Amino acid sequence: MTKEWKLPAPEVNNWKPLVRVGRVIPFGYCQDPTDPDILLPVPKELELLEEAKKHIKKYSYRNVAAWLSEQSGRYISHVGLY
């Protein structure tokens, strides 16, 4: 009798809540309405941020930040993206 082994499926989105350590909420996160010290991930924004990282190789930070702001509906400066 042979045992059949199965590998677990890789996690595509392994984003987890973060503890808030500063005043500014980072792009891709929002404040938990029940606890002001916890930041919850916003999957759409984090997916767009991953895509933006790929665009940095071809375009300027200003252009990618403008694209990311337009796609997400949330402003991010080129300095914030850097």
Biopython code that builds the backbone (N, CA, C, O; Angstrom):
import numpy as np
from Bio.PDB.StructureBuilder import StructureBuilder

atoms = [
    (1, "MET", "N", (0.845, -1.179, 0.000)),
    (1, "MET", "CA", (0.000, 0.000, 0.000)),
    (1, "MET", "C", (0.893, 1.245, 0.000)),
    (1, "MET", "O", (1.698, 1.453, 0.907)),
    (2, "THR", "N", (0.730, 2.049, -1.022)),
    (2, "THR", "CA", (1.522, 3.270, -1.107)),
    (2, "THR", "C", (0.674, 4.460, -0.697)),
    (2, "THR", "O", (-0.507, 4.566, -1.026)),
    (3, "LYS", "N", (1.311, 5.329, 0.018)),
    (3, "LYS", "CA", (0.626, 6.537, 0.470)),
    (3, "LYS", "C", (0.787, 7.624, -0.590)),
    (3, "LYS", "O", (1.889, 7.864, -1.081)),
    (4, "GLU", "N", (-0.298, 8.264, -0.930)),
    (4, "GLU", "CA", (-0.258, 9.312, -1.944)),
    (4, "GLU", "C", (-0.010, 10.663, -1.267)),
    (4, "GLU", "O", (-0.776, 11.094, -0.405)),
    (5, "TRP", "N", (1.078, 11.317, -1.680)),
    (5, "TRP", "CA", (1.439, 12.603, -1.106)),
    (5, "TRP", "C", (0.935, 13.725, -2.003)),
    (5, "TRP", "O", (1.023, 13.654, -3.228)),
    (6, "LYS", "N", (0.410, 14.750, -1.369)),
    (6, "LYS", "CA", (-0.039, 15.927, -2.103)),
    (6, "LYS", "C", (0.618, 17.149, -1.503)),
    (6, "LYS", "O", (0.608, 17.357, -0.290)),
    (7, "LEU", "N", (1.179, 17.938, -2.369)),
    (7, "LEU", "CA", (1.761, 19.196, -1.916)),
    (7, "LEU", "C", (0.653, 20.224, -1.745)),
    (7, "LEU", "O", (-0.289, 20.261, -2.536)),
    (8, "PRO", "N", (0.761, 21.063, -0.711)),
    (8, "PRO", "CA", (-0.267, 22.101, -0.556)),
    (8, "PRO", "C", (-0.172, 23.113, -1.696)),
    (8, "PRO", "O", (0.912, 23.396, -2.207)),
    (9, "ALA", "N", (-1.299, 23.638, -2.073)),
    (9, "ALA", "CA", (-1.336, 24.647, -3.137)),
    (9, "ALA", "C", (-0.599, 25.893, -2.660)),
    (9, "ALA", "O", (-0.752, 26.300, -1.509)),
    (10, "PRO", "N", (0.198, 26.501, -3.531)),
    (10, "PRO", "CA", (0.909, 27.714, -3.112)),
    (10, "PRO", "C", (-0.067, 28.851, -2.851)),
    (10, "PRO", "O", (-1.073, 29.008, -3.542)),
    (11, "GLU", "N", (0.256, 29.629, -1.847)),
    (11, "GLU", "CA", (-0.589, 30.774, -1.535)),
    (11, "GLU", "C", (-0.306, 31.888, -2.531)),
    (11, "GLU", "O", (0.837, 32.320, -2.684)),
    (12, "VAL", "N", (-1.333, 32.341, -3.194)),
    (12, "VAL", "CA", (-1.172, 33.423, -4.158)),
    (12, "VAL", "C", (-1.112, 34.754, -3.413)),
    (12, "VAL", "O", (-0.235, 35.582, -3.663)),
    (13, "ASN", "N", (-2.029, 34.939, -2.525)),
    (13, "ASN", "CA", (-2.095, 36.184, -1.758)),
    (13, "ASN", "C", (-1.869, 35.858, -0.294)),
    (13, "ASN", "O", (-2.788, 35.421, 0.399)),
    (14, "ASN", "N", (-0.669, 36.065, 0.170)),
    (14, "ASN", "CA", (-0.379, 35.784, 1.572)),
    (14, "ASN", "C", (-0.281, 37.075, 2.368)),
    (14, "ASN", "O", (0.580, 37.208, 3.238)),
    (15, "TRP", "N", (-1.147, 38.011, 2.079)),
    (15, "TRP", "CA", (-1.143, 39.287, 2.774)),
    (15, "TRP", "C", (-1.851, 39.120, 4.098)),
    (15, "TRP", "O", (-2.917, 38.511, 4.187)),
    (16, "LYS", "N", (-1.239, 39.672, 5.117)),
    (16, "LYS", "CA", (-1.782, 39.544, 6.470)),
    (16, "LYS", "C", (-1.957, 40.928, 7.076)),
    (16, "LYS", "O", (-1.310, 41.882, 6.645)),
    (17, "PRO", "N", (-2.824, 41.041, 8.070)),
    (17, "PRO", "CA", (-2.965, 42.316, 8.762)),
    (17, "PRO", "C", (-1.641, 42.723, 9.414)),
    (17, "PRO", "O", (-0.844, 41.875, 9.813)),
    (18, "LEU", "N", (-1.426, 44.030, 9.514)),
    (18, "LEU", "CA", (-0.216, 44.572, 10.116)),
    (18, "LEU", "C", (-0.571, 45.395, 11.343)),
    (18, "LEU", "O", (-1.686, 45.901, 11.470)),
    (19, "VAL", "N", (0.395, 45.521, 12.244)),
    (19, "VAL", "CA", (0.236, 46.419, 13.377)),
    (19, "VAL", "C", (0.647, 47.815, 12.915)),
    (19, "VAL", "O", (1.697, 47.986, 12.296)),
    (20, "ARG", "N", (-0.163, 48.783, 13.212)),
    (20, "ARG", "CA", (0.116, 50.164, 12.793)),
    (20, "ARG", "C", (1.211, 50.743, 13.689)),
    (20, "ARG", "O", (1.087, 50.744, 14.914)),
    (21, "VAL", "N", (2.278, 51.233, 13.066)),
    (21, "VAL", "CA", (3.394, 51.775, 13.833)),
    (21, "VAL", "C", (3.605, 53.271, 13.593)),
    (21, "VAL", "O", (4.409, 53.895, 14.285)),
    (22, "GLY", "N", (2.913, 53.840, 12.647)),
    (22, "GLY", "CA", (3.081, 55.260, 12.342)),
    (22, "GLY", "C", (1.760, 55.924, 12.035)),
    (22, "GLY", "O", (0.697, 55.306, 12.100)),
    (23, "ARG", "N", (1.849, 57.181, 11.703)),
    (23, "ARG", "CA", (0.651, 57.959, 11.400)),
    (23, "ARG", "C", (0.106, 57.665, 10.011)),
    (23, "ARG", "O", (-1.108, 57.641, 9.804)),
    (24, "VAL", "N", (1.012, 57.441, 9.056)),
    (24, "VAL", "CA", (0.616, 57.232, 7.668)),
    (24, "VAL", "C", (0.256, 55.764, 7.432)),
    (24, "VAL", "O", (0.984, 54.860, 7.841)),
    (25, "ILE", "N", (-0.870, 55.546, 6.773)),
    (25, "ILE", "CA", (-1.287, 54.187, 6.416)),
    (25, "ILE", "C", (-0.673, 53.855, 5.064)),
    (25, "ILE", "O", (-0.912, 54.577, 4.097)),
    (26, "PRO", "N", (0.112, 52.780, 4.967)),
    (26, "PRO", "CA", (0.778, 52.462, 3.708)),
    (26, "PRO", "C", (-0.212, 52.072, 2.609)),
    (26, "PRO", "O", (-1.315, 51.593, 2.874)),
    (27, "PHE", "N", (0.226, 52.295, 1.367)),
    (27, "PHE", "CA", (-0.590, 51.935, 0.212)),
    (27, "PHE", "C", (-0.866, 50.432, 0.258)),
    (27, "PHE", "O", (0.040, 49.637, 0.508)),
    (28, "GLY", "N", (-2.109, 50.051, 0.018)),
    (28, "GLY", "CA", (-2.481, 48.638, 0.031)),
    (28, "GLY", "C", (-3.089, 48.183, 1.345)),
    (28, "GLY", "O", (-3.444, 47.015, 1.500)),
    (29, "TYR", "N", (-3.207, 49.100, 2.285)),
    (29, "TYR", "CA", (-3.779, 48.765, 3.594)),
    (29, "TYR", "C", (-4.788, 49.822, 4.002)),
    (29, "TYR", "O", (-4.733, 50.962, 3.541)),
    (30, "CYS", "N", (-5.716, 49.428, 4.879)),
    (30, "CYS", "CA", (-6.683, 50.365, 5.443)),
    (30, "CYS", "C", (-6.804, 50.065, 6.931)),
    (30, "CYS", "O", (-6.478, 48.970, 7.389)),
    (31, "GLN", "N", (-7.273, 51.051, 7.670)),
    (31, "GLN", "CA", (-7.400, 50.899, 9.113)),
    (31, "GLN", "C", (-8.582, 50.003, 9.439)),
    (31, "GLN", "O", (-9.651, 50.127, 8.841)),
    (32, "ASP", "N", (-8.386, 49.104, 10.387)),
    (32, "ASP", "CA", (-9.460, 48.235, 10.864)),
    (32, "ASP", "C", (-10.488, 49.094, 11.595)),
    (32, "ASP", "O", (-10.126, 49.828, 12.515)),
    (33, "PRO", "N", (-11.767, 49.020, 11.204)),
    (33, "PRO", "CA", (-12.774, 49.870, 11.848)),
    (33, "PRO", "C", (-12.978, 49.547, 13.333)),
    (33, "PRO", "O", (-13.464, 50.395, 14.082)),
    (34, "THR", "N", (-12.619, 48.349, 13.764)),
    (34, "THR", "CA", (-12.820, 47.965, 15.162)),
    (34, "THR", "C", (-11.578, 48.175, 16.022)),
    (34, "THR", "O", (-11.685, 48.229, 17.247)),
    (35, "ASP", "N", (-10.396, 48.296, 15.401)),
    (35, "ASP", "CA", (-9.149, 48.464, 16.152)),
    (35, "ASP", "C", (-8.225, 49.419, 15.399)),
    (35, "ASP", "O", (-7.703, 49.054, 14.346)),
    (36, "PRO", "N", (-8.011, 50.622, 15.908)),
    (36, "PRO", "CA", (-7.193, 51.603, 15.188)),
    (36, "PRO", "C", (-5.708, 51.232, 15.104)),
    (36, "PRO", "O", (-4.959, 51.877, 14.370)),
    (37, "ASP", "N", (-5.275, 50.217, 15.834)),
    (37, "ASP", "CA", (-3.865, 49.815, 15.802)),
    (37, "ASP", "C", (-3.583, 48.699, 14.801)),
    (37, "ASP", "O", (-2.445, 48.240, 14.698)),
    (38, "ILE", "N", (-4.602, 48.254, 14.060)),
    (38, "ILE", "CA", (-4.438, 47.164, 13.087)),
    (38, "ILE", "C", (-4.746, 47.696, 11.688)),
    (38, "ILE", "O", (-5.710, 48.436, 11.489)),
    (39, "LEU", "N", (-3.913, 47.309, 10.726)),
    (39, "LEU", "CA", (-4.122, 47.659, 9.321)),
    (39, "LEU", "C", (-4.508, 46.397, 8.561)),
    (39, "LEU", "O", (-3.836, 45.369, 8.653)),
    (40, "LEU", "N", (-5.595, 46.492, 7.815)),
    (40, "LEU", "CA", (-6.081, 45.358, 7.028)),
    (40, "LEU", "C", (-5.621, 45.485, 5.583)),
    (40, "LEU", "O", (-5.620, 46.588, 5.035)),
    (41, "PRO", "N", (-5.228, 44.377, 4.952)),
    (41, "PRO", "CA", (-4.811, 44.440, 3.552)),
    (41, "PRO", "C", (-5.989, 44.711, 2.619)),
    (41, "PRO", "O", (-7.109, 44.261, 2.861)),
    (42, "VAL", "N", (-5.714, 45.451, 1.554)),
    (42, "VAL", "CA", (-6.698, 45.712, 0.490)),
    (42, "VAL", "C", (-6.169, 44.948, -0.732)),
    (42, "VAL", "O", (-5.282, 45.443, -1.427)),
    (43, "PRO", "N", (-6.700, 43.756, -0.998)),
    (43, "PRO", "CA", (-6.128, 42.900, -2.051)),
    (43, "PRO", "C", (-5.998, 43.576, -3.413)),
    (43, "PRO", "O", (-4.988, 43.391, -4.092)),
    (44, "LYS", "N", (-7.000, 44.357, -3.830)),
    (44, "LYS", "CA", (-6.935, 45.000, -5.149)),
    (44, "LYS", "C", (-5.719, 45.922, -5.242)),
    (44, "LYS", "O", (-4.986, 45.893, -6.230)),
    (45, "GLU", "N", (-5.510, 46.739, -4.209)),
    (45, "GLU", "CA", (-4.388, 47.674, -4.215)),
    (45, "GLU", "C", (-3.052, 46.937, -4.167)),
    (45, "GLU", "O", (-2.100, 47.336, -4.838)),
    (46, "LEU", "N", (-2.975, 45.872, -3.383)),
    (46, "LEU", "CA", (-1.728, 45.131, -3.283)),
    (46, "LEU", "C", (-1.396, 44.399, -4.585)),
    (46, "LEU", "O", (-0.226, 44.283, -4.950)),
    (47, "GLU", "N", (-2.414, 43.908, -5.280)),
    (47, "GLU", "CA", (-2.184, 43.274, -6.581)),
    (47, "GLU", "C", (-1.696, 44.298, -7.600)),
    (47, "GLU", "O", (-0.791, 44.014, -8.385)),
    (48, "LEU", "N", (-2.300, 45.500, -7.586)),
    (48, "LEU", "CA", (-1.852, 46.557, -8.489)),
    (48, "LEU", "C", (-0.427, 46.998, -8.154)),
    (48, "LEU", "O", (0.354, 47.312, -9.052)),
    (49, "LEU", "N", (-0.091, 47.022, -6.874)),
    (49, "LEU", "CA", (1.264, 47.395, -6.467)),
    (49, "LEU", "C", (2.287, 46.379, -6.966)),
    (49, "LEU", "O", (3.381, 46.756, -7.384)),
    (50, "GLU", "N", (1.939, 45.094, -6.925)),
    (50, "GLU", "CA", (2.831, 44.058, -7.461)),
    (50, "GLU", "C", (3.034, 44.245, -8.961)),
    (50, "GLU", "O", (4.139, 44.074, -9.475)),
    (51, "GLU", "N", (1.957, 44.597, -9.653)),
    (51, "GLU", "CA", (2.050, 44.842, -11.094)),
    (51, "GLU", "C", (2.890, 46.090, -11.378)),
    (51, "GLU", "O", (3.655, 46.130, -12.341)),
    (52, "ALA", "N", (2.737, 47.104, -10.528)),
    (52, "ALA", "CA", (3.497, 48.346, -10.697)),
    (52, "ALA", "C", (4.995, 48.093, -10.547)),
    (52, "ALA", "O", (5.800, 48.737, -11.221)),
    (53, "LYS", "N", (5.373, 47.174, -9.683)),
    (53, "LYS", "CA", (6.792, 46.848, -9.495)),
    (53, "LYS", "C", (7.411, 46.339, -10.797)),
    (53, "LYS", "O", (8.590, 46.576, -11.060)),
    (54, "LYS", "N", (6.633, 45.656, -11.591)),
    (54, "LYS", "CA", (7.126, 45.158, -12.878)),
    (54, "LYS", "C", (7.286, 46.299, -13.885)),
    (54, "LYS", "O", (8.171, 46.252, -14.739)),
    (55, "HIS", "N", (6.433, 47.320, -13.786)),
    (55, "HIS", "CA", (6.488, 48.456, -14.713)),
    (55, "HIS", "C", (7.665, 49.386, -14.427)),
    (55, "HIS", "O", (8.096, 50.128, -15.309)),
    (56, "ILE", "N", (8.185, 49.350, -13.206)),
    (56, "ILE", "CA", (9.294, 50.231, -12.816)),
    (56, "ILE", "C", (10.521, 49.994, -13.689)),
    (56, "ILE", "O", (11.314, 50.911, -13.903)),
    (57, "LYS", "N", (10.684, 48.789, -14.189)),
    (57, "LYS", "CA", (11.846, 48.473, -15.014)),
    (57, "LYS", "C", (11.804, 49.185, -16.365)),
    (57, "LYS", "O", (12.844, 49.402, -16.987)),
    (58, "LYS", "N", (10.604, 49.547, -16.818)),
    (58, "LYS", "CA", (10.446, 50.160, -18.141)),
    (58, "LYS", "C", (10.097, 51.648, -18.090)),
    (58, "LYS", "O", (10.410, 52.390, -19.021)),
    (59, "TYR", "N", (9.453, 52.085, -17.009)),
    (59, "TYR", "CA", (8.938, 53.452, -16.949)),
    (59, "TYR", "C", (9.455, 54.172, -15.712)),
    (59, "TYR", "O", (10.002, 53.547, -14.803)),
    (60, "SER", "N", (9.281, 55.482, -15.681)),
    (60, "SER", "CA", (9.735, 56.284, -14.545)),
    (60, "SER", "C", (8.801, 56.088, -13.344)),
    (60, "SER", "O", (7.661, 55.646, -13.486)),
    (61, "TYR", "N", (9.317, 56.431, -12.163)),
    (61, "TYR", "CA", (8.494, 56.340, -10.957)),
    (61, "TYR", "C", (7.279, 57.252, -11.047)),
    (61, "TYR", "O", (6.197, 56.902, -10.574)),
    (62, "ARG", "N", (7.457, 58.431, -11.657)),
    (62, "ARG", "CA", (6.322, 59.351, -11.808)),
    (62, "ARG", "C", (5.218, 58.734, -12.669)),
    (62, "ARG", "O", (4.041, 58.803, -12.316)),
    (63, "ASN", "N", (5.597, 58.136, -13.791)),
    (63, "ASN", "CA", (4.601, 57.531, -14.678)),
    (63, "ASN", "C", (3.908, 56.347, -14.015)),
    (63, "ASN", "O", (2.690, 56.202, -14.124)),
    (64, "VAL", "N", (4.664, 55.510, -13.336)),
    (64, "VAL", "CA", (4.071, 54.337, -12.686)),
    (64, "VAL", "C", (3.178, 54.769, -11.522)),
    (64, "VAL", "O", (2.118, 54.181, -11.311)),
    (65, "ALA", "N", (3.589, 55.783, -10.767)),
    (65, "ALA", "CA", (2.763, 56.279, -9.666)),
    (65, "ALA", "C", (1.451, 56.860, -10.195)),
    (65, "ALA", "O", (0.397, 56.655, -9.593)),
    (66, "ALA", "N", (1.509, 57.580, -11.312)),
    (66, "ALA", "CA", (0.289, 58.128, -11.914)),
    (66, "ALA", "C", (-0.626, 56.998, -12.378)),
    (66, "ALA", "O", (-1.839, 57.056, -12.174)),
    (67, "TRP", "N", (-0.052, 55.980, -12.996)),
    (67, "TRP", "CA", (-0.842, 54.828, -13.442)),
    (67, "TRP", "C", (-1.479, 54.120, -12.259)),
    (67, "TRP", "O", (-2.658, 53.770, -12.298)),
    (68, "LEU", "N", (-0.699, 53.911, -11.210)),
    (68, "LEU", "CA", (-1.199, 53.210, -10.025)),
    (68, "LEU", "C", (-2.311, 53.999, -9.342)),
    (68, "LEU", "O", (-3.302, 53.419, -8.899)),
    (69, "SER", "N", (-2.155, 55.303, -9.257)),
    (69, "SER", "CA", (-3.197, 56.148, -8.664)),
    (69, "SER", "C", (-4.487, 56.081, -9.476)),
    (69, "SER", "O", (-5.582, 56.019, -8.918)),
    (70, "GLU", "N", (-4.342, 56.096, -10.789)),
    (70, "GLU", "CA", (-5.521, 56.041, -11.667)),
    (70, "GLU", "C", (-6.229, 54.690, -11.560)),
    (70, "GLU", "O", (-7.457, 54.634, -11.491)),
    (71, "GLN", "N", (-5.462, 53.613, -11.546)),
    (71, "GLN", "CA", (-6.043, 52.270, -11.503)),
    (71, "GLN", "C", (-6.699, 51.954, -10.159)),
    (71, "GLN", "O", (-7.745, 51.306, -10.111)),
    (72, "SER", "N", (-6.084, 52.413, -9.072)),
    (72, "SER", "CA", (-6.563, 52.046, -7.740)),
    (72, "SER", "C", (-7.593, 53.024, -7.181)),
    (72, "SER", "O", (-8.409, 52.659, -6.335)),
    (73, "GLY", "N", (-7.550, 54.272, -7.659)),
    (73, "GLY", "CA", (-8.436, 55.273, -7.091)),
    (73, "GLY", "C", (-7.883, 55.855, -5.800)),
    (73, "GLY", "O", (-8.558, 56.649, -5.144)),
    (74, "ARG", "N", (-6.684, 55.480, -5.428)),
    (74, "ARG", "CA", (-6.028, 55.995, -4.223)),
    (74, "ARG", "C", (-4.700, 56.609, -4.641)),
    (74, "ARG", "O", (-3.914, 55.983, -5.353)),
    (75, "TYR", "N", (-4.457, 57.829, -4.199)),
    (75, "TYR", "CA", (-3.267, 58.559, -4.619)),
    (75, "TYR", "C", (-2.010, 57.966, -3.985)),
    (75, "TYR", "O", (-1.992, 57.625, -2.802)),
    (76, "ILE", "N", (-0.960, 57.853, -4.800)),
    (76, "ILE", "CA", (0.365, 57.520, -4.308)),
    (76, "ILE", "C", (1.349, 58.379, -5.107)),
    (76, "ILE", "O", (1.273, 58.446, -6.334)),
    (77, "SER", "N", (2.270, 59.030, -4.399)),
    (77, "SER", "CA", (3.254, 59.877, -5.076)),
    (77, "SER", "C", (4.400, 59.021, -5.604)),
    (77, "SER", "O", (4.541, 57.858, -5.227)),
    (78, "HIS", "N", (5.216, 59.606, -6.477)),
    (78, "HIS", "CA", (6.356, 58.869, -6.980)),
    (78, "HIS", "C", (7.363, 58.599, -5.867)),
    (78, "HIS", "O", (8.056, 57.581, -5.882)),
    (79, "VAL", "N", (7.441, 59.510, -4.905)),
    (79, "VAL", "CA", (8.338, 59.307, -3.766)),
    (79, "VAL", "C", (7.811, 58.169, -2.884)),
    (79, "VAL", "O", (8.582, 57.344, -2.396)),
    (80, "GLY", "N", (6.501, 58.137, -2.690)),
    (80, "GLY", "CA", (5.895, 57.052, -1.917)),
    (80, "GLY", "C", (6.070, 55.702, -2.581)),
    (80, "GLY", "O", (6.233, 54.687, -1.904)),
    (81, "LEU", "N", (6.037, 55.687, -3.897)),
    (81, "LEU", "CA", (6.248, 54.448, -4.642)),
    (81, "LEU", "C", (7.690, 53.999, -4.548)),
    (81, "LEU", "O", (7.973, 52.804, -4.462)),
    (82, "TYR", "N", (8.621, 54.977, -4.565)),
    (82, "TYR", "CA", (10.036, 54.660, -4.492)),
    (82, "TYR", "C", (10.351, 53.984, -3.170)),
    (82, "TYR", "O", (11.503, 53.634, -2.914)),
]
sb = StructureBuilder()
sb.init_structure("model")
sb.init_model(0)
sb.init_chain("A")
sb.init_seg("    ")
for serial, (resi, resn, name, xyz) in enumerate(atoms, 1):
    if name == "N":
        sb.init_residue(resn, " ", resi, " ")
    sb.init_atom(name, np.array(xyz, "f"), 0.0, 1.0, " ", f" {name:<3s}", serial, name[0])
structure = sb.get_structure()
